[in-house]
Amino acid sequence: MTARTHARTDRTSKAHLRLWLRLLKVNRSVEAELRERLRLEFGTTLPRFDVMSALYRNPKGMKMSELSRMLMVSNGNVTGIVDRLTEDGFMLREAVPGDRRAARVRLTQRGIAEFERQAAAHETWVSELLGGLGPEDTQRLADDLGTALTLPNAERDDA
């Protein structure tokens, strides 16, 4: 590698590091604000919202192990959240036929209605928080971030 190539690579590497730090800062700021708004507006938490969101997208329900894998959290974390959501009448826990150790969870009608209410507010809040970006910038940034990751097992999220 020539000195010129190394300098260019070093500048790119530093730029990537600054970008990653900026992405972390933006993510943490938005997440902190969403956590606070969910707490104040709905008396709930972001993990509860995430569990309800996953089940909303899977109306037939999910095994607890599938849910924890999807959310990338431990079974214990999901169990506590599901217990509280079930107590609140937002979820049902059902036995899985043929597997005595497994349970399937799904949203109740009340849970669906509550999630839809929270999701509408969540979407509005995210739009407000990212309001400094116009529609074209938003699409370009989403596209660029979708192609930026070069890990072999990285999942693309085209949502």
Buried (B, 14 or more C-beta within 10 A) or exposed (E): EEEEEEEEEEEEEEEEEEEEEEEEEEEEEBEEBBBEBBEEEBEBBBBBBBBBBBBBEBEEBBBBEBBBEBBEBEEEEBBEBBEBBBEBEBBBBEEEEEEEEBBBBBBBEEBBEBBEEBBEBBEEBEEEBEEEEEEEEBEEEEEEEEEEEEEEEEEEEEE
